[in-house]
């Protein structure tokens, strides 16, 4: 289980990073 989680971690980081970037861009656009 740990190995699968470790392999999925990079994908999760990319998804979270993209979502955070989009949120920041939206907030910056509103301001």
C-alpha positions in Angstrom: 0.0 0.0 0.0 2.8 2.4 0.8 4.4 1.9 -2.5 1.2 2.7 -4.4 0.7 5.8 -2.3 4.3 6.9 -3.0 3.7 6.5 -6.7 0.5 8.4 -6.6 2.0 11.2 -4.5 3.6 13.1 -7.4 0.2 13.1 -9.3 -1.6 14.4 -6.2 1.0 17.1 -5.7 0.6 18.2 -9.4 -3.2 18.3 -9.0 -3.1 20.2 -5.7 -0.5 22.6 -7.1 -2.6 23.3 -10.3 -5.7 23.9 -8.2 -3.9 26.2 -5.9 -2.4 28.1 -8.8 -5.8 28.5 -10.4 -7.3 29.7 -7.2 -4.5 32.3 -6.7 -4.9 33.5 -10.3 -8.7 33.8 -9.8 -8.1 35.8 -6.6 -5.5 38.0 -8.3 -8.0 38.5 -11.2 -10.8 39.6 -8.8 -8.5 42.1 -7.1 
